[in-house]
């Protein structure tokens, strides 16, 4: 089965819209300190619960190095200790590990989870994700607390950072042309507010690597 057909029968913007518009429609929009509650984005077709407790997820994959600094807090802006943050992403060529249709069965790169500390924080070292047709450049995240899934979402990147990264030889596909209006999951949004709330703060380090920071605020 080719990738486009697989995405069309599983991703499914209609189901995505139902998920986002239904299960969280009564959730508050802001925390008590006026930060936005982190909006949901559907899980997509490439999640697997690999149970990989590790901070370094790149394995042998090449790309621009990035460290993700993630903080989880509740609606009162208090840090959440013991939350499991599970992330997964595609490689520089836009492929995911451990899927037959991606020709990567049995591989586990660019997947892993960490548990938040007393400050509600955890960290991953990875590579800047590539892209594939129909999606903005993103990394997936899922948060589990006390055995329950409490949030599934994506994080996006500042366009200027993206374009700089995708201009290097490590990313042979070049710049991602997908717009929000073309994105499988976001194209029904009436404005950019959901995407804007999910853009990581990314800074360039002295050694050329990147640091991405985000706060997951739970309803």
N, C-alpha and C positions, 0 to 999 in steps of 0.2 A: 504494500500500500504506500503511495507516495505521501510526502509530508502535507501537501495542501489538502488532500482528501482526508487524511487523518485529523488535521486541525478542523476541517469543516464539519466532521461528524462528532467531534468531542468538545469543541470550544465554544463554540457555540455561544455567540453573542447573546442570543435570546435567553438561554439559560443563565448566562452571566448577568444579564440585566435583571432577571427575576431574583437571582441570589442577592445582588447588591441592593435592589430596590425593595426586596421583601424582608429579609431577615434582619436588616439593620435600619429599617425606615423609622423606627421609634427611638433610635439611639440618639443621645445628646450630641450636638455638633461641636461643643467646646468643653474643655476641662474647667475646673474651678479657677484655674489661673489663666484662662482664656487662650490656651493652646488648642489647636484643632484635634478633635478625636480622630485617630488614624482610620481612614476609610478602608473598606474591604475591596478587594479585587478577586474575582474567581480563581480557583486553584489552577486551572489550565490542565492540559493533557499530560504533563511530564513530571508529576509528583510521584515519588516513591518513598515510603518510610524505611530508609536504609538503616536507621538506628546507628548512625555514625557520630559518636561523640568526639568531635575534633574541631579545633579552631582553624587549622591549615587544611583547606579544601581543594587546592589547585591540583595536587598530585603532580603529574608531568606536564600539565597543560601550560602553554606559553601565552603570554599576553602582558599588558601593562599591569604591574603589581598594584593591588589596592587592598587596604585594610578597612573593613567595615566595623564601625563602632556603633553599637546599637544599645539604646536604653529603653526599658519598659517601665511605664508608670501607669497608675490608675487615674480615675477621673478627678481625684483630689490632688493630683500631681505628686503622689507619694511613690517612691521606687518600689517595684515589685520584685522581690527576691524569689529565686527558685523557679522562675518561668523558663520553659524550654523554648528556645528560638531556633527554628529549623529553617535553613535556607537552601535554595538550589538555583542554578543558573545555567545558561548555555555557555559554550566555549567561544573562542575567537571566530570560529567559522559558523556559529549559530546552531550548534548541535548539543543535545542533552545526553548524559550518560544513562546506561542501563535500559535502553529501549530497542526492541528489535527493528522498528521502522527507522531508527537512527543508526542502525548497524553498530550499536554500542552495548549490546546485552552483556551483563556481567561486570561492566565497568562502573566505577563509583565516583569519578572525579566531579568536582564542583557541587558537592552535596555534603551536608553535615549539620550538626546542631551543637549548641552550647546552652549552659544554664546560667541565668543571671545571678550576679553576686548581690551583696547587701545594698549596693548602690543601684541595683536594677540594671546593671550593665553586663554586656558580653562583647566579644570581639571575634572576628574571623579574618584570616588572610586569604586572599583570592587573586583572581585576575579580573580586570574590567571585562564585563560580558560583551560578546558580539551581538549580532542581531539576525533576525530572519523575517521573511515577508509577513506583513500583517500585524507586527507588534512593534511598539516603541521599545527602545533598549531598556531592559529591566532586570531586576533580580527578584525572585520570589521569596516570601517569608510566611511562616506559619508559627503561631504562638500557642503553646499548650500550658495550661495551669491546672494542677491537681487532676491530671488525666483527661482534661477536656480541651478541645480545640476552641479557643476564644477569638481567634482572628486569623484570616488568610488574606494576604495582600501582596502587592508589588511595591518595589521602590524604583524610582526613575533617576535620571541624572541631568545636570545642567547641560544644555545643548552645546555651549562653548567647550566644555570638557570633552563631551562626546566627539565633537568634530576634530579636536586636537588628537585624541587617542586614535580615532579611526583613520587619521591621516598618516599613521605610521605603517611600516611594512608588516607589523605583527597582525594587522587586520586587513587581509587582502581584499575583502569585499568593499572597503571604503565606507563612506558615510551612510548611515541608515536614512533612507528617504521617507520612511513611514511617518505620517502625521497622525494626530489624535483622531481625526475624522476617518482614518483608514485602519485604526487599531481595532482588533477583534473585540477587545474587552471594553474600550472606552468610547467607541464611536457614537454611542447613543447619549453620552453626557451633553448637557445643554451648554456647558461652559468648561473652563479648564480647572475648576476649583479642586476636583478630586485629584487630578494629576499634580497640580501645584502643591497640594498637601503631602504628596508622596515623593517629592524630589529631594534626594539626599543633598546635604551640604558637602561639597567635595573640594578639597584643597590639594595642591601639588606640593610634595615634599622636596627637600633639597637634593635627595638622591634620584629624583624623577618618578618615584612611586606616588600613589594617590592615597588620601585618607578620606573616607566617606562616613559621615555622621548622620544619624537619624534617631528620633524618639518615637517609640510606639506608645501612643496614649490610648488606653483601653476604656471603653464605655462602661 
